[in-house]
Amino acid sequence: MGLQGGPDKGWPIEGIVELSFPDEETAKIVYESVLYEHKSVPYRRSRIEFLRDGKKVVIRFLAKDNSALRGTLNSYLRWIKVAVDSLEL
């Protein structure tokens, strides 16, 4: 996974969210739109790997608890939605 941690290291929640887009260009635009937020927001109770794989944007995560998971994923999905909505203008 590339992330340091796991259930035995105090990070009991682990998962991957993959979002598919119609083409690589759209995925690239969305990825690059969210990348600044990804790099600038410090999370203490979750770890995130954010990447693009062709037509997909991938969020890999570790979280200490359900609240950390929910907050982190809500942030990323909200940023991605804003990027997608602005493409539709």
Short mmCIF file of the C-alpha atoms (twelve columns), coordinates in Angstrom:
data_MODEL
# 
_entry.id   MODEL 
# 
loop_
_atom_site.group_PDB 
_atom_site.id 
_atom_site.type_symbol 
_atom_site.label_atom_id 
_atom_site.label_alt_id 
_atom_site.label_comp_id 
_atom_site.label_asym_id 
_atom_site.label_seq_id 
_atom_site.Cartn_x 
_atom_site.Cartn_y 
_atom_site.Cartn_z 
_atom_site.pdbx_PDB_model_num 
ATOM 1  C CA . MET A 1  0.000   0.000  0.000   1 
ATOM 2  C CA . GLY A 2  2.870   2.426  0.504   1 
ATOM 3  C CA . LEU A 3  1.467   3.800  3.771   1 
ATOM 4  C CA . GLN A 4  3.236   3.079  7.035   1 
ATOM 5  C CA . GLY A 5  0.950   1.542  9.612   1 
ATOM 6  C CA . GLY A 6  -1.890  -0.925 9.834   1 
ATOM 7  C CA . PRO A 7  -3.995  -2.618 12.499  1 
ATOM 8  C CA . ASP A 8  -0.967  -3.744 14.484  1 
ATOM 9  C CA . LYS A 9  0.497   -0.199 14.490  1 
ATOM 10 C CA . GLY A 10 -2.559  1.584  15.903  1 
ATOM 11 C CA . TRP A 11 -4.212  2.309  12.537  1 
ATOM 12 C CA . PRO A 12 -7.146  -0.153 12.599  1 
ATOM 13 C CA . ILE A 13 -9.048  1.230  9.598   1 
ATOM 14 C CA . GLU A 14 -7.538  0.763  6.170   1 
ATOM 15 C CA . GLY A 15 -9.030  1.095  2.717   1 
ATOM 16 C CA . ILE A 16 -8.998  2.368  -0.843  1 
ATOM 17 C CA . VAL A 17 -11.438 4.557  -2.748  1 
ATOM 18 C CA . GLU A 18 -11.074 4.555  -6.542  1 
ATOM 19 C CA . LEU A 19 -12.941 7.104  -8.627  1 
ATOM 20 C CA . SER A 20 -13.116 6.465  -12.385 1 
ATOM 21 C CA . PHE A 21 -13.409 9.314  -14.869 1 
ATOM 22 C CA . PRO A 22 -14.354 9.290  -18.566 1 
ATOM 23 C CA . ASP A 23 -10.780 9.972  -19.705 1 
ATOM 24 C CA . GLU A 24 -7.247  10.539 -18.425 1 
ATOM 25 C CA . GLU A 25 -7.412  14.299 -18.990 1 
ATOM 26 C CA . THR A 26 -10.410 14.674 -16.672 1 
ATOM 27 C CA . ALA A 27 -8.736  12.506 -14.027 1 
ATOM 28 C CA . LYS A 28 -5.559  14.589 -14.325 1 
ATOM 29 C CA . ILE A 29 -7.446  17.879 -13.913 1 
ATOM 30 C CA . VAL A 30 -9.338  16.606 -10.865 1 
ATOM 31 C CA . TYR A 31 -6.184  15.137 -9.332  1 
ATOM 32 C CA . GLU A 32 -4.172  18.309 -9.828  1 
ATOM 33 C CA . SER A 33 -7.032  20.428 -8.470  1 
ATOM 34 C CA . VAL A 34 -7.042  18.500 -5.185  1 
ATOM 35 C CA . LEU A 35 -3.291  17.932 -4.905  1 
ATOM 36 C CA . TYR A 36 -2.575  21.279 -3.190  1 
ATOM 37 C CA . GLU A 37 -5.120  20.518 -0.461  1 
ATOM 38 C CA . HIS A 38 -3.686  17.027 -0.078  1 
ATOM 39 C CA . LYS A 39 -0.184  18.391 0.454   1 
ATOM 40 C CA . SER A 40 -1.143  21.257 2.741   1 
ATOM 41 C CA . VAL A 41 -3.658  19.787 5.213   1 
ATOM 42 C CA . PRO A 42 -2.082  17.940 8.159   1 
ATOM 43 C CA . TYR A 43 -4.031  15.009 9.537   1 
ATOM 44 C CA . ARG A 44 -3.101  13.515 12.890  1 
ATOM 45 C CA . ARG A 45 -5.554  10.642 13.066  1 
ATOM 46 C CA . SER A 46 -5.373  9.508  9.455   1 
ATOM 47 C CA . ARG A 47 -2.794  8.957  6.746   1 
ATOM 48 C CA . ILE A 48 -3.595  9.432  3.096   1 
ATOM 49 C CA . GLU A 49 -1.936  8.449  -0.151  1 
ATOM 50 C CA . PHE A 50 -3.521  10.366 -3.029  1 
ATOM 51 C CA . LEU A 51 -2.630  9.403  -6.592  1 
ATOM 52 C CA . ARG A 52 -3.801  9.146  -10.164 1 
ATOM 53 C CA . ASP A 53 -3.695  5.936  -12.171 1 
ATOM 54 C CA . GLY A 54 -4.752  6.596  -15.756 1 
ATOM 55 C CA . LYS A 55 -8.473  7.403  -15.688 1 
ATOM 56 C CA . LYS A 56 -8.701  6.825  -11.935 1 
ATOM 57 C CA . VAL A 57 -8.064  8.989  -8.892  1 
ATOM 58 C CA . VAL A 58 -7.160  6.801  -5.931  1 
ATOM 59 C CA . ILE A 59 -7.370  7.601  -2.220  1 
ATOM 60 C CA . ARG A 60 -5.623  5.080  0.009   1 
ATOM 61 C CA . PHE A 61 -6.043  5.654  3.708   1 
ATOM 62 C CA . LEU A 62 -5.308  4.548  7.226   1 
ATOM 63 C CA . ALA A 63 -7.352  5.937  10.116  1 
ATOM 64 C CA . LYS A 64 -7.254  5.632  13.880  1 
ATOM 65 C CA . ASP A 65 -11.058 5.684  14.275  1 
ATOM 66 C CA . ASN A 66 -14.349 6.066  12.403  1 
ATOM 67 C CA . SER A 67 -14.547 9.814  13.025  1 
ATOM 68 C CA . ALA A 68 -11.110 10.349 11.505  1 
ATOM 69 C CA . LEU A 69 -12.080 8.198  8.525   1 
ATOM 70 C CA . ARG A 70 -15.346 10.061 7.980   1 
ATOM 71 C CA . GLY A 71 -13.755 13.503 8.285   1 
ATOM 72 C CA . THR A 72 -10.865 12.685 5.988   1 
ATOM 73 C CA . LEU A 73 -12.965 11.055 3.278   1 
ATOM 74 C CA . ASN A 74 -15.579 13.827 3.447   1 
ATOM 75 C CA . SER A 75 -12.854 16.401 2.850   1 
ATOM 76 C CA . TYR A 76 -11.374 14.578 -0.139  1 
ATOM 77 C CA . LEU A 77 -14.742 13.795 -1.705  1 
ATOM 78 C CA . ARG A 78 -15.895 17.392 -1.252  1 
ATOM 79 C CA . TRP A 79 -12.712 18.732 -2.911  1 
ATOM 80 C CA . ILE A 80 -13.146 16.261 -5.767  1 
ATOM 81 C CA . LYS A 81 -16.800 17.265 -6.199  1 
ATOM 82 C CA . VAL A 82 -15.837 20.945 -6.428  1 
ATOM 83 C CA . ALA A 83 -13.258 20.083 -9.118  1 
ATOM 84 C CA . VAL A 84 -15.767 18.008 -11.103 1 
ATOM 85 C CA . ASP A 85 -18.500 20.663 -10.768 1 
ATOM 86 C CA . SER A 86 -16.157 23.361 -12.062 1 
ATOM 87 C CA . LEU A 87 -15.348 21.217 -15.102 1 
ATOM 88 C CA . GLU A 88 -19.044 21.153 -15.966 1 
ATOM 89 C CA . LEU A 89 -19.333 24.968 -16.144 1 
# 
